[in-house]
Amino acid sequence: MTTYNKLEKALSAAKGLQADFETFSLDTDDQQNKQMFSQLAKNLGSAVQAIQSRLNFVGGEEPQYVQQAMGMKQQNKQ
């Protein structure tokens, strides 16, 4: 697994966790927990941006990884 693939996987996991925290925030009536989950989602938003930035950098430095990843995605769809 390439660095690019690992970053894609990490980005996907971080986005999923961010969405879960946002959902938890909306689902709870406890204001303290609502605030905690909202803050966790916000913090993960920063992590998502950082991972995306790194993914873009790696993709620019090593475009073959992007092409390779795109090829794998096409194969998985078939």
Backbone hydrogen bonds in HBPLUS format (Angstrom, degrees):
<---DONOR---> <-ACCEPTOR-->    atom                        ^
c    i                          cat <-CA-CA->   ^        H-A-AA   ^      H-
h    n   atom  resd res      DA  || num        DHA   H-A  angle D-A-AA Bond
n    s   type  num  typ     dist DA aas  dist angle  dist       angle   num
A0006-LYS N   A0002-THR O   2.95 MM   4  6.28 157.1  2.01 150.6 157.3     1
A0007-LEU N   A0003-THR O   2.86 MM   4  6.11 155.4  1.92 152.3 159.0     2
A0008-GLU N   A0004-TYR O   2.93 MM   4  6.22 154.3  1.99 147.9 155.3     3
A0009-LYS N   A0005-ASN O   2.96 MM   4  6.20 158.2  2.01 147.5 153.1     4
A0010-ALA N   A0006-LYS O   2.90 MM   4  6.13 158.9  1.94 147.4 153.4     5
A0011-LEU N   A0007-LEU O   2.83 MM   4  5.98 157.4  1.88 149.5 155.7     6
A0012-SER N   A0008-GLU O   2.98 MM   4  6.17 160.9  2.02 148.2 153.0     7
A0013-ALA N   A0009-LYS O   3.00 MM   4  6.24 160.8  2.04 148.9 154.1     8
A0014-ALA N   A0010-ALA O   2.88 MM   4  6.06 160.1  1.92 150.0 155.6     9
A0015-LYS N   A0011-LEU O   2.95 MM   4  6.13 160.2  1.98 150.6 155.8    10
A0016-GLY N   A0012-SER O   3.00 MM   4  6.19 155.3  2.06 145.5 152.5    11
A0017-LEU N   A0013-ALA O   2.94 MM   4  6.16 160.1  1.98 150.8 155.8    12
A0018-GLN N   A0014-ALA O   2.89 MM   4  6.04 155.2  1.95 146.0 153.3    13
A0019-ALA N   A0015-LYS O   2.98 MM   4  6.20 158.6  2.03 145.8 151.1    14
A0020-ASP N   A0016-GLY O   2.96 MM   4  6.25 152.1  2.04 144.4 152.5    15
A0021-PHE N   A0017-LEU O   2.95 MM   4  6.24 161.4  1.99 152.6 156.4    16
A0022-GLU N   A0018-GLN O   2.99 MM   4  6.26 155.2  2.05 149.0 156.1    17
A0023-THR N   A0019-ALA O   2.94 MM   4  6.17 154.9  2.00 147.1 153.9    18
A0024-PHE N   A0020-ASP O   2.83 MM   4  6.13 160.6  1.86 153.7 159.3    19
A0025-SER N   A0021-PHE O   2.94 MM   4  6.12 155.1  2.00 144.9 151.5    20
A0026-LEU N   A0022-GLU O   3.07 MM   4  6.37 150.6  2.16 142.9 150.3    21
A0027-ASP N   A0023-THR O   2.86 MM   4  6.05 143.8  2.00 149.5 160.6    22
A0028-THR N   A0024-PHE O   3.16 MM   4  6.22 135.2  2.38 149.0 156.1    23
A0034-LYS N   A0030-ASP O   2.84 MM   4  6.02 156.4  1.89 154.7 162.8    24
A0035-GLN N   A0031-GLN O   2.96 MM   4  6.08 157.7  2.01 143.6 148.5    25
A0036-MET N   A0032-GLN O   2.99 MM   4  6.21 154.3  2.06 142.2 149.7    26
A0037-PHE N   A0033-ASN O   2.89 MM   4  6.08 171.5  1.90 156.9 157.9    27
A0038-SER N   A0034-LYS O   2.99 MM   4  6.11 151.9  2.07 141.6 150.1    28
A0039-GLN N   A0035-GLN O   2.93 MM   4  6.11 156.3  1.98 147.3 153.3    29
A0040-LEU N   A0036-MET O   2.91 MM   4  6.20 158.2  1.96 150.9 157.3    30
A0041-ALA N   A0037-PHE O   2.94 MM   4  6.12 156.7  2.00 144.6 150.6    31
A0042-LYS N   A0038-SER O   2.95 MM   4  6.18 154.0  2.02 144.0 151.4    32
A0043-ASN N   A0039-GLN O   2.86 MM   4  6.11 160.0  1.90 152.4 157.5    33
A0044-LEU N   A0040-LEU O   2.92 MM   4  6.15 156.9  1.98 146.6 153.1    34
A0045-GLY N   A0041-ALA O   2.91 MM   4  6.15 137.3  2.09 139.0 151.2    35
A0045-GLY N   A0042-LYS O   3.07 MM   3  4.94 122.4  2.42  90.3 105.6    36
A0046-SER N   A0042-LYS O   3.24 MM   4  6.70 143.0  2.39 143.1 151.4    37
A0046-SER N   A0043-ASN O   3.11 MM   3  5.27 124.9  2.43  97.5 110.6    38
A0047-ALA N   A0043-ASN O   3.16 MM   4  6.58 151.4  2.25 142.4 150.4    39
A0048-VAL N   A0044-LEU O   2.75 MM   4  6.01 155.0  1.81 151.9 158.8    40
A0049-GLN N   A0045-GLY O   3.05 MM   4  6.28 157.2  2.10 142.8 148.2    41
A0050-ALA N   A0046-SER O   3.01 MM   4  6.27 154.3  2.08 144.8 151.9    42
A0051-ILE N   A0047-ALA O   2.88 MM   4  6.12 163.5  1.91 154.7 158.7    43
A0052-GLN N   A0048-VAL O   2.87 MM   4  6.02 160.8  1.91 149.5 155.4    44
A0053-SER N   A0049-GLN O   2.91 MM   4  6.05 154.7  1.97 143.8 150.8    45
A0054-ARG N   A0050-ALA O   3.00 MM   4  6.25 158.8  2.04 146.5 152.0    46
A0055-LEU N   A0051-ILE O   2.82 MM   4  6.04 155.6  1.88 150.0 157.4    47
A0056-ASN N   A0052-GLN O   2.90 MM   4  6.13 156.8  1.95 149.3 154.9    48
A0057-PHE N   A0053-SER O   2.98 MM   4  6.24 153.5  2.05 145.3 152.8    49
A0058-VAL N   A0054-ARG O   2.87 MM   4  6.12 170.3  1.88 157.0 158.7    50
A0059-GLY N   A0055-LEU O   2.89 MM   4  5.99 157.2  1.94 145.2 152.4    51
A0060-GLY N   A0056-ASN O   2.94 MM   4  6.13 142.5  2.08 139.8 149.4    52
A0060-GLY N   A0057-PHE O   3.08 MM   3  5.09 121.6  2.44  94.8 109.5    53
A0061-GLU N   A0057-PHE O   2.89 MM   4  6.16 151.8  1.97 152.5 160.7    54
A0062-GLU N   A0058-VAL O   2.80 MM   4  5.77 155.3  1.86 150.6 157.3    55
A0065-TYR N   A0062-GLU O   2.96 MM   3  5.84 151.9  2.04 127.4 133.4    56
A0066-VAL N   A0063-PRO O   3.11 MM   3  5.19 120.2  2.48  97.7 111.8    57
A0067-GLN N   A0063-PRO O   3.09 MM   4  6.44 164.8  2.12 155.3 158.6    58
A0068-GLN N   A0064-GLN O   2.83 MM   4  5.93 155.4  1.89 142.5 150.0    59
A0069-ALA N   A0065-TYR O   2.84 MM   4  5.97 159.3  1.88 145.9 151.4    60
A0070-MET N   A0066-VAL O   2.88 MM   4  6.10 156.4  1.94 150.0 156.8    61
A0071-GLY N   A0067-GLN O   2.92 MM   4  6.13 153.4  2.00 145.3 152.6    62
A0072-MET N   A0068-GLN O   3.03 MM   4  6.33 151.5  2.11 146.7 153.9    63
A0073-LYS N   A0069-ALA O   3.02 MM   4  6.29 153.3  2.10 146.2 153.1    64
A0074-GLN N   A0070-MET O   2.99 MM   4  6.26 153.7  2.06 148.0 154.8    65
A0075-GLN N   A0071-GLY O   3.05 MM   4  6.29 155.0  2.12 144.8 151.3    66
A0076-ASN N   A0072-MET O   2.99 MM   4  6.20 152.2  2.06 145.8 153.2    67
A0077-LYS N   A0073-LYS O   3.18 MM   4  6.38 138.8  2.35 140.6 150.3    68
A0078-GLN N   A0075-GLN O   3.25 MM   3  5.39 137.9  2.44  98.7 109.7    69
